[in-house]
Amino acid sequence: MKKVRKISLLFIATISCLFAQNTKPAANNNFFELAVKAQNNGNLYQAIDYYQRELSKRPYNIKAHLNLATLYYGVKEYQKAHFVMSEILELNPFNLEANYNMGMMYSKERKWSKAAKYLITAAKLRPADFDSQYQLTRVYSMYMPFSVTEQQYVELLQLKPADISIRVQHADFLIKNKKYEQAEKEYWKLLSLDKKNFNINYQYATLLDLMKDRVDNAIKQYQNVLLLNENHSQARYNLAFNYEKMKNWELAKKHYTSITVNDPNFYQAHIRLGVLARRESKDDKAFYHFDRVIKLRPKEIISYEEKALIYIKQEKFDKAAEQYLTISRYHPRYAKAYIFKGWLFEQLGQVLRAEKEYQHALKVDSNSLESLLSLVEFYHSHGRVDDAKQVYKDILKRDHRNDLAKYRLGQIYHGQQSFNQAKLYFNKITKESKYYSQSQTELKNIEDTIAKNKKDVQRLPASE
């Protein structure tokens, strides 16, 4: 029975063979045996017909019910499959195969709570049955709280403590839930089971990358990984990146360069070498690596952005703008490219074109605060106060906590001597904001101006 249950939903023909081995030569009126033969020959609908006839004669034949439900599921008549499986459970609520298969059907349909209901019953019927416990664990991981699923993993691992695949899945589950310390302990157990397993060593290294202040450990672990496979480019890249974190630029460059020699198509290494060269003001070397990336991956955004940074440093704004124009051709919905084009056209004195670029950034991503702020700063810097004021208000509609917008609006109203409006916005800025002290200074200046204006009015001579 267990063999049938384990694979009934996956290999219908195999199930049929298993049943056929336990039956005598078919008699013309033995519909069960005829159904098994039809199933073995791939005549699924004929097999369904025979199982239905068998059940009309012997309604309590559990094997016929199980096979019929499996066939219905196999031909995607899911409602009928559920109905037949329900009939089995009415006849015998404690049938292991029926509970397991019902759980598996609901699992395939992503109905997790219903799947769990039947798999829990199956697991209770056979607490030592690994398949039921495993499927229940898998279903729990989809919708139950961490603590419930973790307890189920504990029970599952008690059945097979040396099962590497289950322990890897457990570690992945812990990482997904950001339980990094627990995941690390699981990897220690895995390494004790198979110290030279490449995948385990590599996955443990990537876990260390996620953990705080573990760069030294990550470096050592990636070194272990490369002892197992020195040609693994991603592992060497990760090792190099960790050397960057330690500011060991020379070792980082050494490993990135090794990748470019042994795996020329691994473009990420060229990106990092280009970035390091740019930081060292080795512009020609940086351009070489970024151009290599462009040749390998012409749509990769970062290579154009990095080249633009170099051109901006060299004050070659037209060439920098060309990089962002290329990005826009490949990625017309990338708002950041239009923002930078706007700024670059400002540097080139092309104010109208700059405004169009800022507006286009907002058009392609209307929810981008960065696009809004870029446009409003443009208006502000060019004295278009009313336009700036409107955009700042739009920003606050999208994000009422944006203190920069409040501060700028306060400044604008202060400049227009609309003191009450100015105070309204300055007073909305909280103490935690970096604009708080500036807003308090502005409020004091407003009060001083109001007080001065009152004194000036009082000094005016009375009219005769």
C-alpha positions in Angstrom: 0.0 0.0 0.0 2.8 2.4 0.8 4.4 1.9 -2.6 1.2 2.7 -4.3 0.7 5.9 -2.2 4.2 7.2 -2.7 3.9 7.5 -6.5 0.2 7.2 -7.3 -0.1 10.9 -8.2 3.0 10.9 -10.3 3.3 7.6 -12.2 -0.1 6.2 -13.1 1.2 3.5 -15.3 3.6 2.3 -12.6 0.8 2.1 -10.1 -1.1 -0.1 -12.5 1.9 -2.5 -12.8 2.1 -2.8 -9.1 -1.5 -3.8 -8.8 -1.3 -6.1 -11.8 1.4 -8.1 -10.1 -0.9 -9.0 -7.3 -3.8 -10.2 -9.5 -4.7 -13.5 -11.3 -5.3 -13.8 -15.0 -8.2 -11.6 -16.0 -11.7 -13.1 -16.3 -14.1 -11.4 -18.6 -16.3 -10.2 -15.6 -13.3 -9.1 -13.4 -13.4 -5.4 -14.2 -10.6 -4.6 -11.8 -8.2 -6.7 -13.6 -9.4 -5.4 -17.0 -8.9 -1.9 -15.7 -5.3 -2.6 -14.6 -4.5 -4.1 -18.0 -6.0 -1.0 -19.7 -4.0 1.2 -17.4 -0.8 -0.7 -18.2 -1.5 -0.3 -21.9 -2.0 3.5 -21.5 -5.8 3.3 -22.3 -6.7 5.6 -19.4 -10.3 6.4 -20.3 -11.0 2.7 -20.9 -9.4 1.9 -17.5 -11.7 4.6 -15.9 -14.7 2.9 -17.4 -13.6 -0.5 -16.1 -13.0 0.9 -12.6 -16.5 2.5 -12.6 -18.0 -0.9 -13.5 -15.9 -2.6 -10.8 -17.3 -0.2 -8.2 -20.8 -0.6 -9.4 -20.4 -4.3 -8.6 -18.1 -4.0 -5.5 -18.6 -0.5 -4.1 -16.2 -1.2 -1.2 -13.2 -2.0 -3.3 -10.7 0.5 -1.9 -8.0 -0.3 -4.5 -10.4 0.4 -7.3 -11.4 3.7 -5.6 -7.7 4.7 -5.2 -6.8 3.9 -8.8 -9.9 5.6 -10.2 -9.2 8.8 -8.2 -5.6 8.7 -9.4 -6.6 8.3 -13.0 -9.1 11.1 -12.8 -6.3 13.4 -11.5 -4.0 12.2 -14.2 -6.5 13.2 -16.9 -7.1 16.5 -15.1 -10.6 15.8 -14.0 -9.8 17.2 -10.6 -13.3 17.5 -9.2 -14.1 13.8 -10.0 -10.7 12.8 -8.4 -11.6 14.7 -5.2 -15.1 13.1 -5.2 -13.8 9.6 -5.5 -11.1 10.1 -2.9 -13.8 11.5 -0.6 -15.8 8.3 -1.1 -12.9 6.3 0.1 -12.6 8.4 3.3 -16.3 8.0 3.9 -15.8 4.2 3.7 -12.6 4.4 5.8 -11.6 7.7 7.3 -8.3 6.2 8.5 -7.1 5.0 5.1 -3.5 6.0 4.9 -3.3 6.2 1.1 -6.5 8.2 0.7 -5.5 10.8 3.3 -2.0 11.1 1.8 -3.3 11.4 -1.8 -6.0 13.8 -0.9 -3.3 16.0 0.8 -1.1 15.7 -2.2 -3.9 16.8 -4.6 -4.7 19.9 -2.5 -1.0 20.6 -2.3 -0.7 20.6 -6.1 -3.6 23.0 -6.2 -1.8 25.2 -3.6 -4.7 24.8 -1.2 -2.3 24.6 1.7 -4.6 24.4 4.7 -6.7 21.7 3.1 -3.6 19.8 2.2 -2.3 20.0 5.7 -5.6 18.7 7.1 -5.2 15.3 5.3 -1.4 15.1 5.6 -1.7 15.6 9.4 -4.1 12.6 9.5 -1.7 10.5 7.4 1.3 11.5 9.6 -0.7 10.5 12.8 -1.7 7.2 11.2 2.0 6.4 10.6 4.2 8.7 12.7 7.3 7.0 11.4 6.3 7.4 7.8 8.8 9.7 6.2 6.8 10.7 3.1 3.8 11.9 5.1 6.0 13.9 7.4 8.0 15.3 4.6 5.0 16.5 2.6 3.4 18.0 5.7 6.7 19.9 6.4 6.7 21.2 2.8 3.1 22.3 3.0 3.6 24.0 6.4 6.5 26.0 5.0 4.1 27.6 2.5 1.7 29.1 5.0 2.3 28.3 8.6 4.2 30.5 11.1 7.9 29.9 11.5 7.7 28.2 14.8 5.2 25.5 13.6 7.2 24.7 10.5 10.4 24.6 12.4 9.0 22.1 14.9 7.8 20.0 12.0 11.4 20.1 10.5 12.7 18.9 13.9 10.3 15.9 13.8 11.2 15.1 10.2 14.9 15.2 10.9 14.5 12.8 13.8 13.3 10.2 11.2 16.3 10.7 8.9 19.0 12.7 10.7 21.7 12.0 8.1 19.5 13.0 5.1 21.6 15.7 3.4 18.8 16.9 1.1 16.4 17.5 4.0 19.0 19.3 6.0 19.8 21.6 3.0 16.1 22.3 2.6 15.9 23.1 6.4 18.9 25.5 6.1 17.2 27.2 3.1 14.0 27.6 5.2 16.0 29.1 8.1 17.8 31.5 5.7 14.5 32.5 4.1 13.2 33.5 7.6 16.5 35.3 8.3 17.5 32.8 11.1 21.1 32.9 10.0 22.6 31.6 13.2 20.4 28.6 13.2 21.1 28.0 9.5 24.8 28.1 10.3 24.4 25.3 12.9 22.6 23.3 10.2 25.5 23.8 7.8 27.9 22.6 10.5 25.9 19.4 10.8 25.9 19.1 7.0 29.7 19.5 6.8 30.1 16.9 9.5 28.1 14.5 7.2 30.0 15.4 4.0 32.9 17.7 4.5 34.0 17.7 0.8 30.6 18.3 -0.7 31.0 21.3 -3.0 27.4 22.6 -2.9 27.3 22.5 0.9 30.6 24.4 1.2 29.5 26.9 -1.3 26.0 27.5 0.2 27.6 27.9 3.6 29.9 30.6 2.2 26.9 32.4 0.7 25.2 32.3 4.1 28.3 33.9 5.7 27.9 36.7 3.2 24.5 37.4 4.6 25.7 37.5 8.2 26.9 40.6 10.0 30.6 41.0 10.6 31.6 37.6 9.1 33.7 38.8 6.2 36.8 37.0 7.6 34.9 33.7 7.9 33.4 34.1 4.4 36.9 34.6 2.9 38.1 31.4 4.6 35.0 29.5 3.5 35.3 30.6 -0.1 39.0 29.5 0.0 37.7 26.1 1.0 35.2 26.1 -1.8 38.0 26.9 -4.4 40.1 24.1 -3.0 37.3 21.8 -4.1 36.8 23.5 -7.5 39.3 26.2 -8.4 37.5 27.1 -11.6 34.2 28.1 -10.0 33.9 31.7 -11.2 31.1 32.8 -8.9 32.9 31.5 -5.8 36.1 33.3 -6.9 34.1 36.5 -7.6 32.4 36.3 -4.2 35.9 35.9 -2.6 37.2 38.9 -4.5 34.2 41.0 -3.4 34.8 40.0 0.2 38.4 41.2 -0.2 36.9 44.5 -1.4 34.9 44.7 1.8 38.2 44.3 3.7 39.7 47.1 1.5 42.3 44.6 0.2 42.2 46.0 -3.3 45.2 44.1 -4.6 43.9 40.6 -3.7 40.4 41.6 -5.0 41.9 42.7 -8.4 44.0 39.5 -8.5 41.0 37.2 -8.2 38.8 39.4 -10.6 41.6 39.3 -13.2 41.9 35.5 -12.8 38.2 35.2 -13.6 38.6 37.3 -16.8 41.4 35.1 -18.0 39.7 31.7 -17.2 36.1 32.7 -17.8 36.1 35.6 -20.3 32.3 35.8 -20.5 31.9 36.4 -16.7 31.2 40.1 -17.2 30.7 40.9 -13.5 34.5 40.6 -12.9 35.1 43.3 -15.6 32.6 45.6 -13.9 34.4 45.3 -10.6 37.8 45.8 -12.2 36.4 48.9 -14.0 35.0 50.3 -10.8 38.3 49.8 -8.9 40.2 51.4 -11.8 37.8 54.4 -11.8 38.3 54.9 -8.0 42.1 54.9 -8.7 41.6 57.5 -11.5 42.9 55.0 -14.0 40.4 56.1 -16.5 41.8 54.3 -19.6 41.8 51.0 -17.7 38.3 51.6 -16.4 37.0 52.3 -20.0 38.7 49.1 -21.2 36.8 47.0 -18.7 33.4 48.8 -19.1 33.7 48.5 -22.9 34.4 44.8 -22.5 31.1 44.6 -20.5 29.3 46.5 -23.2 30.6 44.0 -25.8 29.4 41.1 -23.7 26.2 42.6 -22.4 25.2 45.7 -24.5 22.1 46.3 -22.4 23.8 46.2 -19.0 23.1 49.6 -17.4 26.0 49.9 -14.9 28.7 50.0 -17.5 27.2 53.1 -19.2 26.6 54.7 -15.8 30.2 54.1 -14.7 31.5 55.6 -18.0 29.3 58.6 -17.5 30.7 59.1 -14.0 34.2 59.3 -15.5 33.1 61.7 -18.2 31.4 63.9 -15.6 34.7 64.0 -13.5 36.5 65.0 -16.7 33.7 67.6 -17.3 32.9 66.1 -20.7 29.1 66.5 -20.1 28.2 65.8 -23.7 29.9 62.4 -23.7 28.3 61.6 -20.3 24.9 62.5 -21.8 25.6 60.1 -24.6 25.9 57.2 -22.1 22.5 58.0 -20.7 21.0 58.4 -24.1 22.1 54.8 -24.9 20.6 53.6 -21.7 17.3 55.2 -22.6 17.3 53.5 -26.0 17.7 50.1 -24.3 15.6 50.8 -21.2 13.0 53.5 -22.1 11.3 53.0 -18.7 14.4 53.6 -16.6 13.6 57.0 -14.9 17.1 57.5 -13.5 18.5 57.9 -17.0 16.2 60.9 -17.7 17.0 62.5 -14.4 20.8 62.4 -15.2 20.2 63.6 -18.7 18.3 66.5 -17.3 21.1 67.4 -15.0 23.7 67.0 -17.8 21.7 69.2 -20.2 21.6 71.8 -17.5 25.4 71.7 -17.3 25.4 72.1 -21.1 23.1 75.2 -20.9 20.2 73.4 -22.7 17.6 74.4 -20.1 14.5 73.5 -22.2 15.8 70.1 -23.0 16.7 69.6 -19.4 13.2 70.3 -18.3 11.8 67.9 -20.8 14.1 65.1 -19.5 13.0 65.8 -15.9 9.3 65.7 -16.9 9.9 62.5 -18.9 11.4 60.9 -15.8 8.2 61.6 -14.0 6.1 60.4 -16.9 7.8 56.9 -17.0 7.6 56.5 -13.2 4.9 58.7 -11.7 5.5 57.3 -8.2 9.2 58.2 -8.2 10.0 60.7 -5.5 13.5 61.1 -6.9 11.9 62.2 -10.2 9.7 64.7 -8.5 12.5 66.1 -6.4 14.7 66.5 -9.5 12.0 68.4 -11.3 11.2 70.6 -8.4 14.9 71.4 -7.7 15.2 72.4 -11.4 12.2 74.8 -11.0 13.6 76.1 -7.8 17.1 76.8 -9.2 15.6 78.6 -12.2 13.3 80.9 -10.1 10.1 79.2 -11.2 8.6 79.4 -7.7 5.0 78.6 -8.5 5.9 75.5 -10.5 8.2 74.4 -7.7 5.5 75.0 -5.1 3.0 72.8 -7.0 5.5 70.0 -7.3 6.4 70.1 -3.6 2.7 69.8 -2.8 2.5 66.8 -5.1 5.3 65.2 -3.3 3.6 65.6 0.1 0.4 64.0 -1.4 2.5 61.0 -2.2 4.6 61.1 1.0 3.3 63.2 3.8 6.5 62.5 5.8 8.8 64.2 3.3 10.4 66.9 5.4 12.5 68.3 2.5 9.2 69.2 0.7 7.8 70.8 3.9 11.0 72.8 4.4 11.1 74.0 0.8 7.4 75.0 0.9 8.0 76.9 4.1 10.9 78.7 2.5 8.9 79.6 -0.6 6.0 81.0 1.5 8.4 82.8 3.8 10.0 84.5 0.7 6.5 85.4 -0.5 5.8 86.8 3.0 2.9 84.4 3.5 4.0 83.9 7.1 1.1 81.8 8.3 1.5 79.3 5.4 5.2 79.2 6.0 4.8 78.5 9.7 2.3 75.8 8.9 4.9 73.8 6.9 7.8 74.5 9.2 5.8 73.4 12.3 5.1 70.0 10.6 8.8 69.1 10.7 9.5 66.7 13.5 12.4 66.9 16.0 13.9 63.7 14.5 14.3 65.4 11.1 17.6 66.7 9.8 15.6 69.8 8.7 14.3 70.5 12.3 17.0 73.0 13.4 16.8 74.9 10.1 13.0 75.0 10.3 13.2 76.4 13.9 15.6 79.1 12.7 13.2 80.0 9.9 10.3 80.2 12.4 12.3 82.5 14.6 13.1 84.7 11.6 9.4 84.9 10.8 8.5 85.9 14.3 11.3 88.6 14.3 10.0 89.9 10.9 6.4 90.0 12.2 7.5 91.8 15.4 9.5 94.3 13.3 6.6 95.0 11.0 4.3 95.7 14.0 6.9 98.2 15.4 7.1 99.9 12.0 3.3 100.2 11.9 3.2 101.8 15.4 5.8 104.4 14.4 3.7 105.7 11.5 2.2 109.2 12.2 -1.5 109.4 12.6 -3.4 110.8 9.6 -5.0 114.2 10.1 
